[in-house]
Structures are given as C-alpha cells and as structure tokens.
Amino acid sequence: MRRHAPILLGLLVVMTAEAATIVVGNAPTRVRLRVGATGGAIDVVTFSVPAGSVGNGTPVAGTVTASGVCAANNVLIDAEARATPADSRTATLSADSSMPLSSGADTIPFTEIEWTASGYAPITIPSGAFSGAAGQVLTSFQNSRRARQCHAFSFRNTQIFGAGTYIGRVTYTLTMP
Amino acid sequence: MKRWLARWFPGAALALLSGAVWSQVVIRLDDSASPRQRVAVTPQWAFPDADEASQQLNLLRADISAFEVRLNTRAHLNRDVEIYLRLPLTIAGVRGPDGLRLEWQGRGRFVNGTIRSGERALVYRGRITEPVLAEILDLRLWLDGRQIDGGFQFDPIFELELVR
C-alpha cells in the first residue's frame, strides 16, 4: 500500500506566485439594420398601374432601381443584433406604415401593399402585408442572430383610387432592449 | 513465472511511473515585477459582416499590445528549464473552455502560441541566465459571445519545469 506515496509527491505544484490580471470588459451591444441597397439614398419602390387595370384585383409588382445583393426588384432587409451571452435578449424588427401614400388630398393606405420574402433560407422575415400601424412587428429573434431577407413588393390593386402619383414612406426600426 | 511477475511487475511499473511523475513538478513563476499588473481591455465584435450561419457572428476579439512580463527566475539560475503559459481551467464569467482562447506572439525569446481555458503551451525552453526573465508579448483574446456572461478577469499563469 505504501508504494503509492511517491506518486502523490510527484504531483506537487508549487504555488508561490503573484500574477498580473487581465480584465475583460463587457462586450458592446451591436444592433445593425440595413434596408435597401448600399449608400445613403432611400430606396424607392414604384408601382405603375395601367389605366385599364385599375382596381381589377390583379397585383402590380413593384420595381426597384437598385436591388443590391437581392434579385431584381427586391429590397434587402438585413437586421442583426449582437450581445452577450447568447439568447439573453430579444431583438424586434418593426415597420411604421401609419402614414398613407398621398397625392395631394388623396391617399392610399399602406395596407394595399404586400411583399413576398425570398433570397435567404430559412425565411426569417416572412412574407406579409403592411398593417398601416406604427409598430407592426415583422420579426423578432434572440441575440446573437442575423435576420436577412429579400422582399419583392406588390400593390394589391383591389380598389379604385383617384389618378395621380402617390408617394409614401415606411420606416423600419430594429430594437433590442 | 506468473507468480514472479505478479510480485515484481507492479513494483517496476510504479518505479517507472514515479520517475515520469517526478519530472512534472511544476513551479508557478512570480510575475509581480511585471510593469502592468492589471490590464483592462474591451472586446469588439471581430466580424462586422458575419453570416448568421457562421461562428463569426458571435466572435469577439480583444488585443493587448506590448504586454510585458518579468518572471522571477532567480531560484533557477543556470538550470535548464521549460516555461509554459497556462490559462485557468475555470474563469468566472466564462461558461466553458471554448469561451476564451488566448493567442500570443513573443517579441523576444518566447515562442508564439495559442491556448484555451485549462490548457498550457510552451513559451520558452533553455537555460536560465538571468534572475528575471523579461519578455514582451502581443496578446489577442478570442471570445465566443455565446459563452461569456459579460466582463470577466483572469490571470495568465507562467509555469516552470526543470529539465533533467
């Protein structure tokens, strides 16, 4: 039985030292949202409804001047939220479509516009339609994740509106409280 | 014959084992003479445009330039030694061994290397000729954001083994 004693001595570690300490601070929270192609310009989606098709229920696909990494006439929605540790916080991507498109005194609610999601799998920002509300949730996800999708917009064309050029803006917001 | 083996083999094996274990006596070196005893660093996300599917999305990096260590080697003058750099096995705020990886480059006599929590790597092999062994290291910390709770701290450990 005593033969085991040398092994115990052999494992001796002498702990006599003082040590420098490396202090690692909190990682910064990072939230990033990109809507549309690169550059500072606001992307414009244009719907041209032929005079003979007004309000006939056939959707009208939108066209986009620059689609970037997405297929033609798609708008990139790229949302990313990072924090530590994983799955500790929830990021929410929302859209504000509460202000309708307008042409003088005439308006078209954004509820007439819908979109189809494609481009990246799995689908993280799914197909849908604008609700006309200020805080429509498009998707939510936990950190650290990246939700990225290409959206092709279309005008539902289910109602007759006065002739004119209607302009409006949807604002996307990404938050991670 | 079998009885002879049964009587002597355990003893012989134990002798060999003892010799091997004795060579692993580890001495933690005092680095209290190092100029900076407390180094603070803030990690940054290493890949600004990482894909969701990649590990890069959660990878953080922190660089510490010119981290000077002065190791008290007075007790080992004129001895042939190996010096290792070790990270503690458990670090409060780091959830697992993959949460932290330390990379370094020596500007002088230390060899470059990389280790995770609980690991060690050789930084120096040779004769001790000075009472204080000084070296400047450029450190890079790689953190997996999924495995850290926030800020944390740790002590790099320098261990010495005598070469027989």
Interface residues (C-beta under 8 A of the other chain):
Chain A: R3 H4 P6 I7 L9 G10 L11 L12 V13 V14 M15 T16 A17 E18 A19 A20 T21 I22 V23 V24 G25 N26 A27 P28 R30 E80 R82 A83 T84 P85 A86 D87 T124 S144 R145 R146 A147 R148
Chain B: P10 G11 L14 L17 S18 V21 W22 Q24 V25 V26 I27 R28 L29 D30 D31 S32 S34 R36 Q37 R38 V39 A40 V41 T42 P43 Q44 W45 A50 D51 E52 L57 N58 L60 A62 I64 F67 V69 N72 R95 L139 L141 L143 G145 R146 Q147 I148 D149 G150 G151 F152 Q153 F154 D155 P156 I157 F158
